[in-house]
Amino acid sequence: MTGLNRHSAHELATLIRAGEVKPSEVMAAHLDRITNREPVIGAFQTLDADRAMERAKAADSLPVGGPLHGVPFVIKDIIDTDDMPTGWGSDLYAGRRPDRNAACVQAFLDAGAIPIGKTISTEFAYFKPGKTANPASPAHTPGGSSSGSAAAVADFMAPLAFGSQTAASLIRPAAYCGVCGFKPTTGRYVLTGVMGLSQSLDTLGLLARDPRDFVLTGAVMCRTDPAPPVEFDEALPRISLMRGPHWRNGSAEMRDTCTRALAALAATGAETGEIAFPPVFAELTQAQITVMGYEVARQRAAEYAVGMPAISPQFHDLVTAGLAVTDAEYQAALDLRDRAGAMLDQMFRDVDALLVPSAPGPAPAGLDATGDPLFSRMWNLLQVPSVALPFGTDQNGLPLGIQLIGRKGDDARLLDIAVWAHEHLSQ
């Protein structure tokens, strides 16, 4: 069977379980793609091709057990692995060797998945970019900080990738690379073995080319059985566009993408409309910056003490600004988050999901920056689940997309809606 690297994770798992393909055949297809494309894309910090193939061949002769038996995946280089270095995207920690796997990695291994390697992260999952290029146009950024993870999935090097988000580090690269990204409710997936940056904002998530993979992997992460898919035949979801306080800061392509996506979903018969944002939402982006700076300055003080050039100017400036945030300012930002969160929760009495921009526009040109996190900061502060979905391209072929926001804690409902929306937006 050809083109195995273009299948989604749940498709591969189904084929393997049915005995139609072997894990080694699946792995060979992905490794061939990596051999051909990695010199251009630069998605990997560490590639462990030999071990990946050894594991895949071993899986050929094992009874199909876990739900991800034989399915390849890649891991952002801020997530610990006991058999590969985890350097946090920093020269300070190059070659660092953890003695155990992160909880999320172990959950995937227990489910039968096979790691290919570690993907490029920006330094400390912040702004200093690595070598990764955007598969849609290698002269453009893939976004960050989950740069290599998004690029690997977009370029068919892997069907699944772990990423993380503190501001926009999953949603933005998913948008720029034209793949799906899932940022769950903060705290849904445990962070044991994941580098800490900002304790109230850090969230573990995933990138894939089909949101059905998030349903499958969510069950793996929570060690439960996958819920049956919801069939939206009569009670279609209620989706409202929220233009938000930064609507005019985005490109014309972004604004058009959101309105076209809403129209496409309305054409299914779903209840759609627009919803105004409370004025206090205009303060949430700055509140996220305040909270993030304060927490990073205290959590990563040791690296700051080493100073430049061991750390980048971008990271130095982040911590410097965070040290200037007072306890009172930090608490005020958290209080604002809680008030706004209560308002948002009330909105979800009348809608099932909000449709909002996933990024300011298509991926910017150049590899010396990773783009603007503007359109995800406030949602990450509010700790709600979100899903990035691709929807078309600009005139230069660069991916565009949308972001769906769900009610805090109701990740399953949001994923059902994302699967439904992706099906209709892909037609």
N, C-alpha and C positions, 0 to 999 in steps of 0.2 A: 504494500500500500504506500503510495507516494504522498508527499505533503503532510506527513504526520506532525511536523512542527507547527502547522497552521491550525491544528485542532485546539479547542479549549480544554481546560483541565477536566471538566466533567465529561466531555466527549472521549478524551483519552482513557479516563477511568472506566467508562462504559465499554469501550473497545477491548481494553485489557481484561476486564472481568468476563466478557463474552468469549475470550480466547481468540479474537480476530487479529490481534497484534500482540507482540511480545514487548515487555519493558525495554529490552535491549534495542529493538527496532525503533521504538520511540526515542530513546536516548541518542541513538546514532543519528537520527534526523536532526535533532537539536544541536548536537555537537558539530555536524557538518555545517549547519547554518552559522554557528559561532566561528568556525574556522574561516569561513568565507567573509564574514561581516565584521568580526571583532576589530580587525585592523582599521576599519573605517569608523565604527561607532564607539569603541572604547568603553563598553558597559561594565567591564569586570575589573575589580581590584585583585581578586584571586580566582583563578579558574582551575578546578580540580577535575579535569576531564577523565583522567585514567581511573580515579577512584569512582567517579560517577558511573562509568561504563562497567566497572567491576560489580558495583552494587546492582546495576540494571541486569546484568547477566545472572547474578545470583537470584534476583527476583523472578527471572524466567522460570526457574525450577521450583519456586515456592508456591504453595497454595495462595490464591488471591485472598487476602485477609482484610486489611484496612481499606477504607473508602478511597484513599489516594495511592493504592498499590501501583508502583511503577511510574507514577507521574513526576516529571522533573519540576524543580522549583529553584529559585535563586533568592539570595538573602542580602539585604542591605548591610553594609559594612559597619553598622553601629550595633549589630545584633550578634551576640556571642555564639561561637561554634567551637566545639572541643577539638576539631580536626583541621581547622583553617584559622589563619590570623584574623583578628578583629581590631582594626586600627583607628576606627572612628573618623576616618577621613583626614587624619592629622599626622604630620611628621613626628610629633611627640610620641605617638603610640604605634608607629610603624613596627610590624612584627609582633605586636602584643598577642600572646597565646592564652586564651581563657582555658580553664580546666574543665568546663562543663558547657553544655548547650543552653541557650536561652530556652525558656519554657515553651515559646511558640515553635522554635525549631524542633524541640523534642516531640511536641504534639504532632507535627508533620511527619517526623520519622516514625513515630508509633503508628501513624495511619498508613505507612508504606511509601510515602513520597521520597524522592531521591534528590539530594542537593547537587547542583552543578558547580556553584561557586558563590563568591561574595561580590556584590555589585558596588560600584562607585557611589560614595556619599560625599556631599560637600563637607568641609571641615566642621566637625562637631555638629553636623546636621544644621548648619547655619548658611552663610552666604558664599563663602569662598568656594568656587566651583572646582570640580575635577576635570578629567580629560574627556568626559562623555559628550558625544554629539547627538543631535536629534535625527532619528532615522528618516523622518520625512524630508529633511534638508540638513545635511551635516554642517552647514554653515550657521545653523541656528541652535540656540540653547535647548536642551531637553527639559529645562526647569530643574528645580531642586527643592529639598535636598535629596529626595529619592531619585536622583538622576539616572544612575545605572539600572535601577529596577524598572523604571518606566521605559527606558530605551530598550532593554532586553526583551520586555514583553511586546513592545510595539514592533520590534524587528524580528519577531518569531524565534528568538533564541531561547525562550522559556514561556510556558503558558501562565505561570504564576510567579509573583515576586512579593516578598515582604518589603514594606516601607514603613515610614513613620511620619507623623505630622505634629508640629508644635505651632506653626502659623499657617502654612499652605503647602507643606512638603510632600503630600500625596496628591492632592487635588490639582495643583498647578502643573506638575510634570505629567500627570495623566492627561490634562487638557492639551498641553503643548505637544505631546507625543501621539495623541489620538487613541488612547486606551481608556479603560474603565478604572476608576480608583474608588476604594471604599475606606472612609474614615469613620469607624464605629463611634458610638457613644463613648466618651472618655471613661476609661476604666473597665470597659467591657472585656478587653483582652489584657491579661496580666503582662507587666513589663519586666518581669524577672529576667535578667540577662541582657536587657536593652539599655544602652547608654542613656543616662539621665541628663536632661537639659533644663526643663522647666516643669516642676512636678505637677502643677495643676493643668498643664496644657499638653504634655507629651501623650501621644496616642499611637498605638500600633495599628497598622492597617495593611491592606493588600492592593496589588495591581493585577489586572487580568484583562482579557479581551472580551469577556462575556460576564455580565453580573451574576449569572447563575453560578459561577464559580465561587462567588462570595457566600452564597447560601451553603454550598458544599463545604467550603473551608471554615465557615463560621461554626458549623457543627463539629468539625475536627478540633477547632480551637477550644470550644466549650465542652468537648468530649460528650456530645449528645448525638442523637440520630437526626439527620436532615429532615426538616419539616416538609410535607408535601407542598408543591407549588400552588399558589392561589390562582384560580381561574377567574379573571375579571370578565364575566359574561353579562351580568346584570348590574351589579353595584360597582360601576367603574370608579376609579379613584378621583378624588377632588384635588385638583392641582391649581395653585395660584402663582402667578408671576409676582415677585417682589422686586421692584427696581432697586430699592436700597439706597443708602446715602451716597454711594460712590458710582451710581449708574453713569453719570456723565464723565467720570474718569476713565471709562472703558472706551474701546474703539467702536466705530460704527459697525464693524463686522460682528463684534461681540453682541451689541444691542440687537442687531438684526437676527443673529443666531437664536437668541432667547425668545424673541417674539415669533419667529418661524417655528421653533420647537413647540411653543405653546399652541400655535395654530394646528400643527400636525397632531398633537395629542387631543385637541378639541375635535378634530375631524373623526376621531374614533367614537365620539359620543360622550366622552368624559366631561365632567363638570369642570370648566376652567374659568379663570378670571384673573383679576389683579387685586392685590391687597397692599394697602399702604403700610409703611413702616412707622412705628412710633418714633417721635422725635428723639427720644433718648438713644435710639439705635445709632444715631450719628456720632455718639461718643464712644462706641464700643471698640472701634479700631484702635484708638489711642489707649483705651483701657487695656487691650490685649498687649500693646507695646509696653505699657507700664508693668503689667504683671510679668510678662516674659523677661524683661530686663532685670527686674528685681530678683526673680527666681534664678535666672542664669548666673547673675553676679554672685550669688551665694552657693550655688551648686557646683560651679566650675571655677571657684576661686583659685584652686591650685594651679590650673593652667594659666590663668591671668597673671599669677605671681611670677611665672617663668618669663612672661613678656614676649615682645617681638624681638627677632623675627621668627621665633619658634611658633608663635601663633600669628594669625593674619591680622592686618589692620581692621578688617571687618569685625572679627570676633573681639579684638581688643576694644573697639569702639562700643560694641554691644554691652560688654561688661562695665566699661567706664560709665556709660549712661545709666546702667542698672544700679550701680553703686550710689548714684545721685538720687535715686528714688527713695523717699522716706517711708517708714513703716505706715504712716497715716495715709500717704498717697496710694500705697499698695492696697491697704484695706479698703479705701474708698473705691478703687477699681474693682475689687472683688464684690463689694456691696452693689455696685452698678451692674455687674454681671448677674447677680442674683435677682435684682429687680427686673432687668430686661428678660432674664430667663423665665420669670413668672409670666410676664406679658406674652412672650412667645408661646408658652405652654397654653395660654388661653386661646391663641390664634388657632392652635391645632384642634380646637373643638369644631371649627368650621371648615378646615382643609386637612387633607391627608399628607400633602407634601408641598413645599415651596420650590418654585423653579427660579434659580438665581444664576448669575454669571459664575463660571468656574475660573476665569482668568481675565485680565484686562483686554485680551485679544489674542491673536496668534503668537507663537513663540518669537521673541525678539532675535534679531541677527546678532551673531557673535557668541563666543564661548567664555567671555570674561565675566559674565554675570548670569544669574538664573531667572531673571524676571521679577515682577512685583507680586508680593503675596496679598495685595490689598483686598481681593474679593473672598478670601477665606479666613482672614484674621478674626473677624467678629464671630463667625460661626464656630471656630475652634475655641474661642473664649467661652462661648455658651455651652460647649461640651456636647452638642447635638450630633447625631449621625449625619453623614453626607455621602453622596455618591456622585462622582464625575462620569458623565456619559459623552462620548464623541457624537458630533452632529455636523457633518459636512466639513468643507475646507474653504480657505480664502482663495482669492484669484491666483495665488502663487502655489496652491496645493498644500498649504500648511493647515494642520488640523484645527478645528474649532469645536466647541462643545458647551455643555450646560452642567449645572450642579443642582442636584435635588437634595433638599434639606428635610429631615424627618424629626419627629418628636423625640425628645431625649428619652432614651431607654427603649424606644420602640423600633429597634433596628430591623427586626424581622419584617415589620410592615413596610418600612422604607425599601428593603431589598426586594420584596414582592413587587412594589411599584416600579422600582428600577428595572427589574426584569421585563415587566410589561412595557414600560416606556422605551427601553432599548429595542425591543422587538418592533415597535411601531416607528421609531426614529430611524431604524436601519432599512426600512422599506424604500 
